Amino acid sequence: MRFKAIYKNKSSKYKFFCLLLLFIFSFLIFMQFGNIAINFFFDRDLIENQNLENKQYVNSLKVMQLFLTLGIFVIPMFLYAHLISFDFKFKNIVRQNVILIITIMLIIVPFVAMLTEFNLSIKAPDWLNQIDAESDLTINALLKMDSNVDFLFNLLIIAIMPALGEELFFRGYLQQTIIKWTISPHIGIIITAILFSVIHFQFYGLIPRFILGVLLGYTFLWSNNLWLPIIAHFVNNAHVLIISFIYNDQNRIMLSNNVDPTTGIFSFLGAALLMYLLYQSCYFRNNKTQKS
């Protein structure tokens, strides 16, 4: 195409400035698209009340979240890749590795819940607690699903789009860039995981989300394939949605973090063992590819 790779040979500063502009313009454009869609499909008077008990208002939040995810993460990153010829490393996926990463994400749930319980025990400033309380109310409202249509729409905006968009930016772009700057995969993964956790603005999930970021980072490093962390991210978000939809009790699910330490430790050990198997599988496949 006409504009493909036109900035490929530009300096790193120029490329960063280009990405920044793409973020700004894409965010502004898609926010306007979101407002247009909301004004077209929803009653403006009901929405302006900002009542989380009002399903129209909650649905309007979902629509805006969809457009913002597209505008902040997905579209800018694909445009950047097109203009710069940036390689996000989308490759053919190996069924064995997909099964491993899905199993890892399910087995690690008790350990993550244990970390969440520990995170909740840490005293935070009142303003952080206020942010978390407001965030909890919004999340609870978003997770209320009265029909299969609600579930499928939530699956799109809470599981599919964040998995794709956030992994494009954090693992696909940011982690690769930081590793290039620091010449250290481990530093790159840790810094990216910290930023990934902080940007969600939820103190009570800071530690477990950091651990998730590290897991996703090493999954990408070993596999050299962005599809694996995208799948892992999707499973992490989707399993909460599925449980919420089945039990239809969001508050109980979100607050039920009391995990027996033994269960948490076995969860960690099981996930660690499977991560080792994933590393071995990726290492073997990468060596095989290089030799061929």
N, C-alpha and C positions, 0 to 999 in steps of 0.2 A: 504493500500500500504506500501511498505518497509520503506520509509522514513517518513511516517506520524507521526507527533507529537514527533519526536526524540529529539527535543530541548524544549519540553514542560516544563520540570522541571528545566531548566537553569535559571540563574539570569537575572534580567532585563537588566543589562549592556551587558551580553552575547547576549541576544535577539536583543538588539539595534544594536550591532556590526554585527550580522547576517543579519539584515535588510539592514544595510548600504552596506555590501558586495553585497547583492542581487541587490540593486539599481545600484551600480557601474558596475557590470558585465552585468546585463541586459541592461543597457543603452549603454554600449560599443558594445555588441552583436547586439542589434536591430538597432543601428546607422549604423553598417556595413551592416546589412540586407537592410536597407533603401538605402544606397549607391549602393548596388548591384542591387536593383530593379530599381533605377533611371538610372543607367548606361545601364541596359538592355532595358528599355522601352523608354528612351528619348535620344535626340540628345545632346551629351555632349557639343559641341561647343556653341549651343544656350543657354544651361543652365548656362555656365560659364560667360555669359554676365550679368547675374542677372538683367534682364530687366523685371520689373513687368507688362509691356505691352505685354510681350511674354507669351502666354498661356501655352506653354510647360514648361517654367520656373515656372510659378505659380502652375501648376499641379505637378511638381516635389516637390515643397514646401509642397503640400498637402500630397503626398506620404510619405515624410520624417516625417511630423507631425503625420501621422498615426502610423508609426513605433516607433517614440519617445514616443507617448502616451502609446503604448503597453509596451515599454521598461522601461519607467520611473515609470508608475503608475500601470498598470493592471497586468502584469506578475509578478513583484516583490512582489506585495501584495498577490496574490493568492499563490505563492510559500511560502511566509512567513506564511500565514495562514495554509498551509499544514504542514510545518515543526514544527510550534509552537503550532498548534491546536488553532489558534486564531479565535474568533467568530466575524464575521462582522455583524451578526444579519440579515441575509437574511431569511425572514419569509413570510408566506402567506399574500398577500395584501388584504385589505378590500376595496371593490368597493366604498363605501361611502367616505373613506379617500382619495382615488385616485381622485375622482371627486372634493373633497374639495381642494386638493393641486393644481390641475390643474387650478381651478377657481381662487385661491389665486394668482398664478403666472401670470395670465392674468390681474386680477384686479389691481395688484400692479404696473403695467407698467408705468402709468402716474406719480406715486409717485417716482419711480426709475428715470424716466426722469427728474423730478424736482430736485432730488438730484444730478444728473449728471450736470444739469445746474449750480447748486450751486458749485459743485466741479470745474467746468470750470472757475468760477469767482475767484477762489483762485489763487493768483499769485505763480507760481512755478519757481524754478531756470531754467536757460536757458538749462542746460543739460537734465533736466527732460522733458522740452518742446520738445527738439530735439528727445528724445526717443519716446515720444507720437506721434510726427509728423511722424516718420518712421514707427511706429506701425500702424498708421491710413492708410498709403499708402499700407502696406501689407494686412491689413484687408479688405480694399476696393477691392484690387486685388483678394483676396480669395473669396469675396462675389459676384464677377461677375459670373453669371450663364447663359449660352446661351442655355442650353437644360435640359431636365428632368434628364439626366445622371449626369450632373454637380450638379443639386440640390440634387440628391440621394447621390452622393459622398460627398458633403458638409454636408449633414445630418449625414453621418457616422462619418466624421472627426471633425466636429465642434459641433455637438449636442450629438450623441450617445456615442462616445468614451470618450470625456471629462467628460460627466455626470457620466459614469461608473468609469473611472479611478480616477478622482479627488475626487469623493465621497468615493471610497474605501480608499483612503489615508487620506483625511481631516476629514471626519465624521467617517468613519468606523474604522480607526486606530488612527489618531492623537487626535481627540476629546475624544475618549474613554480613551486613554492613559493619556492625560492631566487631565481629570476628576479624574482618578485613583490617579494621583500624587498629585493634589491639593485638592481632596475630595470636590470639588465644581463644580456642573454642569454648573453654570453660568460663572464662571471664565474659565472653559474649553471651553465653547462655544465661549466666547469673544476672547480668545487667538487664538483659531483655526480660527475664522473669520478674525482676523487681519492678520494672516499668509496667509490665503487663498486669501485675497485681495492684499497683498504686493507681493506675488510670481508671480502675473500676469504682474508686471512691467508696469502698465499703471496708471499714476498719475490721469488722468482725470476720471478714474473709481474707484478710491480708496474708496470713501465713499459709493457709491451705491453697490459696490461689497462686502464691509464689511457688509452692511445691509442684502444683500443676504446671506452671510455666516451665520449671526445670525439667519435668518429665517430657513435656512437649518439645522442649529445646533439644534434649538428647535424642528423642525419637527422630527429629528432623536431621540432626547431625549424623546419626548412624545410618539412617535409611537414604539420606540425600534425596528425599522425595516428600514434597509438601503435602501430598494426599494423606499420608499417615497421621501427622498431627491434626489435620483437618478432621479426619475420621474420629480420632481420639477426643478432640474438642466437642464434636457433635454428640458422641456417646455420653460424655460428661454432662452436657446440658439436657440431652433428650431423656436420660433415665429419670431425672427429677420431674420432667413434664409427665412422663408415663405414670410414675407413682402418684403424682398429684391428680392426674385424670382418673386413675383407678379408684383412689381412696377419697378424692374430692375433699381433702382436709389439709389445706396448705399450711396452716399455722402449726398443726401437730407435726407435720413432716419436717418443716423448717426448724422447729425447736427441739426435735428429738435427736439431739447430738450426744446423749449419754451413752457412750460406747464402753463396754468392758475393755480395760487395757489389754488383756490377753487377746481379745478379738482384734483390736487395733494393731497389735504387734504382729500377729499371724497374717493380717491383711497386708501389712508393710512387707513382711518377708516373702509372701506369695507374689506380690507385685514386683519386688526386687528380683526374685528368681526368674519371673517371666520377662522382665526387662533385660536380664542377662541373655536369655534365650533369643530375644529380639536382636540384641547386639550381635550375637553369634550368627544369626541368620542373615543380618544385613552385611556383616563382615565377609561371610562366605560368598554371598551373592556379588558384592562389590569386587572382590578379588577375581571371581569367575568372569565378571564383565570386563575387567581390565586385561585379563589374559587373552580373552577372545578378541 
